[in-house]
Amino acid sequence: MKPTDRVIAQNVAPYAPRVALFGNCYQPEKSAAAAAVLSALQVLEADLWIEEEFAAFLQKHIGSLLPPHNIILCNQPVQADLALSLGGDGTFLRTASRVGASGAPILGINTGHLGFLADAMPDEAADVLQEWAEGRYTIEERSLIAVRAEGTPLQGSPFALNEVAVLKHDNSSLINILTHIGTDLLTDYAADGLIVSTPTGSTGYSLSTGGPIIAPVSHSFCLSAVAPHSLSIRPVIVNDDVEITLHVRSRTGSFLLSIDGRSETLAANTTIRLRRADHTVRVMKIRHPNFYDTLRAKMHWGTRFQ
């Protein structure tokens, strides 16, 4: 199956489904949303696994609503029937990094702002979880970027669902990014940075730099420069079956490598190699299976403002 192909679920969830719960720990005012999700999971008699940081947050704000049994605190990837992301797109990206290659589908419950990846709202939690238990959902296979920094072990997960960015570090000077697509030279960017996004990430950081919106079913990467020195520089879309090589030079001796917003400092003259990952992220859709419907709703296209 190709990345981003959509499949229809055929089997219902088991009697005691295993659900891993991830959430935003910085919005106490949204704790009512977590309470709604927990109540729905109790109805399904789910075996609930909660990451430790989020479990501490829930205990502090809605401790009386936590079920007294069947909670397993987890800080490592788990084999679950469903991963629930309670928050915005940032929480969804963190959930994807924790799920890794386990194949667990991710359902996003949106308590954030734009929320392209999240599929449902908190007041829909009971209904969408019931539909999941009955097997009434679709799965979209979303491609990832696998990241390798030559000679430097990366500290976090080396996979990006949205984008990989190389950015200047603590200085007003531009950085130079010598960029090859396969064995072919694309250009030597002089810019504040360069974003390489997946179709999923085309509505994120890449969009803010003038990059195009790409349908999830497109098997491509998009390269978008951040504040390029030359006005003739424009975004470039390439097939995702190629390796992209970035050789970064900086006057400060370092630069930032950001993988879905997780940043670390690397030494100048490091070479970054990007390719499509061997595994995908399985995004569950129940309420909004059509990308173009989601796009119109989130971007307010066709809306008349008073």
C-alpha positions as CSV (number, residue, x, y, z in Angstrom):
1,M,0.0,0.0,0.0
2,K,1.3,3.5,-0.9
3,P,1.6,6.1,1.8
4,T,-1.6,8.3,2.2
5,D,-3.8,5.6,0.6
6,R,-7.1,5.4,2.4
7,V,-8.6,2.1,3.6
8,I,-11.9,1.4,5.2
9,A,-12.0,-0.4,8.6
10,Q,-13.5,-3.9,8.4
11,N,-13.2,-5.2,12.0
12,V,-14.7,-3.8,15.2
13,A,-12.6,-3.1,18.2
14,P,-12.1,-5.9,20.7
15,Y,-14.3,-6.1,23.8
16,A,-11.6,-4.6,26.0
17,P,-9.8,-2.2,23.6
18,R,-6.4,-0.9,24.5
19,V,-6.3,2.9,24.2
20,A,-3.2,5.0,24.7
21,L,-4.1,8.6,25.7
22,F,-1.8,11.6,25.0
23,G,-2.7,15.2,25.8
24,N,-1.8,18.8,26.1
25,C,-0.5,19.5,29.7
26,Y,-0.6,23.3,29.5
27,Q,-4.3,24.1,29.2
28,P,-6.0,23.6,32.6
29,E,-9.1,25.3,31.2
30,K,-9.5,22.5,28.7
31,S,-9.7,19.8,31.4
32,A,-13.4,19.4,30.8
33,A,-12.6,18.0,27.4
34,A,-10.4,15.4,29.0
35,A,-13.2,14.5,31.4
36,A,-15.5,13.9,28.4
37,V,-13.0,11.6,26.7
38,L,-12.4,9.6,30.0
39,S,-16.1,9.2,30.5
40,A,-16.5,7.8,26.9
41,L,-13.7,5.4,27.4
42,Q,-15.2,4.1,30.7
43,V,-18.4,3.3,28.8
44,L,-16.3,1.2,26.4
45,E,-14.5,-0.5,29.3
46,A,-11.2,0.3,27.6
47,D,-7.8,-0.6,29.1
48,L,-6.4,2.8,29.3
49,W,-2.7,3.7,29.0
50,I,-1.7,7.3,29.7
51,E,1.7,8.9,29.3
52,E,3.0,9.8,32.7
53,E,3.2,13.6,32.3
54,F,-0.4,13.8,31.0
55,A,-1.6,11.4,33.8
56,A,-0.1,13.8,36.4
57,F,-1.9,16.7,34.7
58,L,-5.2,14.8,34.8
59,Q,-4.7,13.8,38.4
60,K,-4.3,17.4,39.4
61,H,-7.2,18.8,37.5
62,I,-9.8,16.0,37.3
63,G,-8.5,13.4,39.6
64,S,-11.9,12.3,40.8
65,L,-12.9,11.3,37.3
66,L,-9.9,9.0,36.6
67,P,-11.0,5.4,36.7
68,P,-9.5,3.6,39.8
69,H,-8.3,0.6,37.7
70,N,-6.9,-0.4,34.3
71,I,-4.6,2.6,33.9
72,I,-1.1,1.8,32.8
73,L,1.4,4.7,32.8
74,C,3.5,4.7,29.7
75,N,6.6,6.6,28.6
76,Q,7.6,4.2,25.9
77,P,5.8,3.3,22.6
78,V,3.0,0.9,23.3
79,Q,1.0,-1.6,21.2
80,A,-2.5,-0.1,21.3
81,D,-5.6,-0.5,19.3
82,L,-6.0,3.2,19.3
83,A,-3.9,6.3,20.2
84,L,-6.0,9.3,21.3
85,S,-4.5,12.7,20.9
86,L,-6.3,15.3,23.0
87,G,-5.1,18.8,22.0
88,G,-4.0,20.6,18.8
89,D,-1.8,19.7,15.9
90,G,1.3,20.0,18.2
91,T,-0.1,17.3,20.5
92,F,-0.9,15.1,17.5
93,L,2.7,15.4,16.2
94,R,4.0,14.4,19.6
95,T,1.6,11.5,19.7
96,A,2.8,10.3,16.2
97,S,6.4,10.4,17.4
98,R,5.5,8.2,20.4
99,V,3.4,5.8,18.4
100,G,6.3,5.3,16.0
101,A,6.2,2.3,13.7
102,S,3.7,0.4,16.0
103,G,0.9,0.9,13.5
104,A,-1.6,2.1,16.1
105,P,-4.1,4.5,14.4
106,I,-4.3,8.0,15.9
107,L,-7.6,9.8,16.5
108,G,-7.3,13.5,17.2
109,I,-9.7,15.3,19.6
110,N,-9.2,19.0,18.9
111,T,-8.9,21.4,21.9
112,G,-6.5,23.6,20.0
113,H,-7.0,26.3,17.3
114,L,-6.8,25.3,13.6
115,G,-6.4,21.5,14.1
116,F,-5.9,20.1,10.6
117,L,-5.0,16.7,12.0
118,A,-7.6,16.4,14.7
119,D,-10.9,14.9,13.5
120,A,-13.4,15.6,16.2
121,M,-14.3,18.1,18.9
122,P,-14.5,17.2,22.6
123,D,-18.4,17.2,22.7
124,E,-18.3,14.5,20.0
125,A,-16.0,12.2,22.0
126,A,-18.6,9.7,23.1
127,D,-20.1,9.4,19.6
128,V,-16.8,9.1,17.7
129,L,-15.4,6.5,20.1
130,Q,-18.6,4.5,19.8
131,E,-18.2,4.6,16.0
132,W,-14.6,3.5,16.3
133,A,-15.6,0.6,18.5
134,E,-18.2,-0.4,15.8
135,G,-15.6,-0.2,13.0
136,R,-17.2,2.8,11.3
137,Y,-14.1,4.9,10.3
138,T,-11.5,5.3,7.7
139,I,-7.7,5.2,7.9
140,E,-5.4,7.5,6.0
141,E,-1.7,6.3,5.6
142,R,0.4,9.5,6.0
143,S,4.0,9.5,4.8
144,L,6.9,10.5,7.1
145,I,10.3,12.0,6.5
146,A,13.2,9.9,7.8
147,V,16.1,12.2,8.9
148,R,19.8,11.4,9.2
149,A,22.6,13.7,10.2
150,E,25.9,12.4,9.0
151,G,28.4,11.9,11.9
152,T,25.9,13.2,14.5
153,P,23.4,11.0,16.4
154,L,20.0,12.8,16.8
155,Q,18.6,13.2,20.3
156,G,14.9,12.7,19.5
157,S,12.8,10.7,17.1
158,P,14.3,10.9,13.5
159,F,10.9,11.0,11.8
160,A,8.8,13.9,10.8
161,L,5.1,13.8,10.0
162,N,4.9,17.5,9.1
163,E,8.3,18.9,8.2
164,V,12.0,19.1,8.7
165,A,13.5,22.6,8.9
166,V,17.1,23.8,9.0
167,L,17.3,27.3,10.5
168,K,19.9,29.9,11.4
169,H,20.9,30.0,15.0
170,D,21.1,33.1,17.2
171,N,22.5,35.5,14.6
172,S,21.2,37.8,11.9
173,S,23.5,36.2,9.3
174,L,22.0,34.0,6.6
175,I,22.9,30.3,6.4
176,N,23.8,28.5,3.1
177,I,22.1,25.2,2.3
178,L,23.6,23.3,-0.6
179,T,20.7,21.2,-1.8
180,H,20.7,18.0,-4.0
181,I,17.7,16.0,-5.1
182,G,19.1,12.6,-5.6
183,T,22.4,13.2,-7.4
184,D,21.2,16.4,-9.0
185,L,22.1,19.8,-7.7
186,L,19.0,21.9,-7.0
187,T,20.6,25.1,-5.6
188,D,22.7,26.6,-2.9
189,Y,20.1,28.5,-0.8
190,A,21.1,31.6,1.1
191,A,18.3,32.2,3.5
192,D,17.1,32.2,7.1
193,G,16.3,28.5,6.6
194,L,14.8,25.8,4.5
195,I,11.6,23.7,5.2
196,V,11.1,20.3,3.7
197,S,7.5,19.2,4.2
198,T,5.3,16.2,3.6
199,P,1.8,16.7,2.1
200,T,0.5,16.5,5.7
201,G,2.9,19.4,6.7
202,S,1.9,21.6,3.7
203,T,-0.7,23.3,5.9
204,G,1.8,24.0,8.6
205,Y,5.1,25.9,8.7
206,S,5.5,25.5,5.0
207,L,2.2,27.3,4.3
208,S,3.4,30.3,6.4
209,T,6.4,30.8,4.1
210,G,4.3,30.7,0.9
211,G,4.4,27.0,0.2
212,P,1.4,25.3,-1.6
213,I,-1.3,23.2,0.0
214,I,-0.8,19.6,-1.1
215,A,-3.4,16.9,-0.9
216,P,-2.5,14.1,1.5
217,V,-2.8,11.5,-1.4
218,S,0.2,13.2,-3.2
219,H,3.4,11.3,-3.0
220,S,5.7,14.3,-2.7
221,F,7.9,16.6,-0.7
222,C,7.9,20.4,-0.8
223,L,11.0,22.5,-0.3
224,S,10.3,26.1,0.8
225,A,13.0,28.6,1.7
226,V,12.5,30.9,4.8
227,A,13.2,34.5,3.9
228,P,15.6,33.7,0.9
229,H,18.1,36.3,-0.1
230,S,17.0,36.0,-3.7
231,L,13.5,37.1,-4.7
232,S,13.5,34.5,-7.5
233,I,13.5,31.6,-5.1
234,R,10.2,29.8,-5.0
235,P,8.9,26.5,-3.4
236,V,9.8,23.3,-5.3
237,I,7.8,20.1,-5.2
238,V,9.6,16.7,-5.8
239,N,8.6,13.1,-5.8
240,D,9.0,11.5,-2.4
241,D,11.0,8.5,-3.7
242,V,14.2,10.5,-3.9
243,E,16.8,11.3,-1.2
244,I,17.3,15.0,-0.4
245,T,20.7,16.0,0.7
246,L,21.3,19.3,2.6
247,H,24.8,20.5,3.4
248,V,24.6,23.4,5.8
249,R,27.1,26.2,6.3
250,S,26.8,28.9,8.9
251,R,29.0,31.9,10.0
252,T,28.1,31.2,13.6
253,G,29.5,27.6,13.4
254,S,26.1,26.0,14.1
255,F,22.4,25.8,13.0
256,L,19.1,24.5,14.2
257,L,17.6,21.3,13.0
258,S,13.8,21.1,13.7
259,I,11.9,17.9,13.2
260,D,8.2,18.5,13.7
261,G,9.1,21.4,16.0
262,R,11.6,19.4,18.1
263,S,14.8,21.4,17.7
264,E,18.4,20.6,18.4
265,T,21.7,22.4,17.6
266,L,24.1,20.9,15.0
267,A,27.5,22.0,13.9
268,A,28.0,23.9,10.7
269,N,29.1,21.8,7.7
270,T,26.9,18.9,8.8
271,T,25.1,17.0,6.0
272,I,21.5,16.2,6.5
273,R,19.9,13.4,4.5
274,L,16.1,13.1,4.1
275,R,14.0,10.3,2.6
276,R,10.6,8.8,2.8
277,A,10.4,6.6,5.9
278,D,9.6,2.9,5.6
279,H,6.6,3.2,7.8
280,T,3.6,5.5,7.8
281,V,1.4,7.2,10.4
282,R,-2.2,5.9,10.4
283,V,-4.6,8.9,10.8
284,M,-8.1,7.9,11.8
285,K,-11.0,9.9,10.2
286,I,-14.6,9.6,11.5
287,R,-16.1,13.1,11.3
288,H,-14.2,14.6,8.4
289,P,-12.9,12.0,6.0
290,N,-12.8,14.4,3.0
291,F,-9.7,16.6,2.9
292,Y,-11.3,19.3,0.8
293,D,-14.2,19.6,3.2
294,T,-11.7,20.0,6.1
295,L,-9.7,22.5,4.0
296,R,-12.7,24.7,3.4
297,A,-13.8,24.6,7.0
298,K,-10.4,25.3,8.6
299,M,-9.4,28.0,6.1
300,H,-12.9,29.6,6.0
301,W,-13.0,29.5,2.3
302,G,-16.3,30.7,0.9
303,T,-17.2,32.3,4.3
304,R,-18.6,35.8,4.2
305,F,-17.5,37.9,7.1
306,Q,-19.7,40.7,8.3
